[in-house]
Amino acid sequence: MSKEASYKNYRIKSQPIHVLDSQQWLSDITIFWETGSALAVRHFTPEGVYQTETDADVHGIAYAERVIDGKVVGQSLSDSR
């Protein structure tokens, strides 16, 4: 299951990944935004595992929002704009 969210002028898509042979999930996030007439895309896989798919969605989307706000050290959208 995937979940989408809008934040500021960005679209966030969360597609959690089920860890094989476990009951754990990884966050897998894609951020989309428009740059003039083009669509820009950045993909992120934050560290951490979660017990449920919903938790992976919630934490992944929150991570994407922090990236958009420039609050994640070493991760930025500005170099892609």
Steps between C-alpha positions, in 0.01 A plus 500: 500500500628846425400831650527850355513835674539863399733729691564858399543482119617138502336162459629215715446136415569234762539138389613293801707192428430177688819337629497139378451230762417755770218716623695819446466784252740756350401851393536577131420858401483695175459879491363671187485871415466718195792701366360721228361264239677188634433263787792443739528181703720390793495160667590431864524187713537621858672278756291301744257211502138505614264239636210597274452632150303792644791596728737491201260730310462747787872520577595512132267791424622686809859442380412638156350812659823553697704459178279760329552736794879448484515336843671172404879527500648379172165489317373786287273578212676830424779335301231348274315823430 
